[in-house]
Amino acid sequence: MKFQVIYFSKTGNTKKIAEAIASELGVKAEDVNNAKLNQDGLIFLGSGKYGNQPGKIMMEFIEDNNFKSRNVALFGTSGSGKGLEVQEMEKALNAKEACIQGKFFCRGKFMLFNRGRPNDEDLDEAKKFTKNMIK
């Protein structure tokens, strides 16, 4: 099976998670600004949360691509760690008739809060999530 990891990250939090996922899959994480959607396989999409939304560029990427019947796993980081960014990506992908296979989210450093996040435990959890997605 082919895998693709595409992310949007302003502060580097989501990039860390994307790279952990990609290393588990043996692929390179791709910044959404330079990504082109593969024609098949499992796609991991991730974003940080900015004003309770995923990054605008990630949402434009979802809107501009065909996800009908595509298998997608979502991941995200936020100061709250509640996964609101993942929920919004999921809504957009459901409207595009994607097949959501799973979701992962964790805290990310935000200003003075959550220093050191995502930490090694978060990265390990992201790797476990990845293993579950490819079983």
C-alpha positions, 0 to 999 in steps of 0.5 A: 500500500502507498502512503502519503503524509501531508501537513500544515504547520505554522509553529512546527508542532504539527510538523513534528507529528507528521514526521513521526508518522512519516518515519513509521511509514518509511515516507517523507512528510510533505508540507501542504504548500508543496504537496500533490495528492497521490492517486491511491493509498492511505493519506494522512492529513494534519494541521494545527489549530488557528482560531479554532480552525485548521490552517486555511491552506490545508482547508483549501487543499481539501477543497481543491482535491478529489477525496471521493472514496479515498482513505484518509487518516487525520491528525492535529495539534492545538493548545487545548489538545481537544482536536477541533482542527481534526473535527473541521477537517473531518467535516470538510472531507466527509462533504467530499465523500472521503473515507475517514479511517482514524484520527489522532490529536495532541497538545502543541506548544502555544505561546507560554503554554504546553512547553515541550509539546508535542513531547516524546510521549506524544510522538510515540502515541502518533506512531502507535496511531500510525501502526493501527492505521496500517494493520 
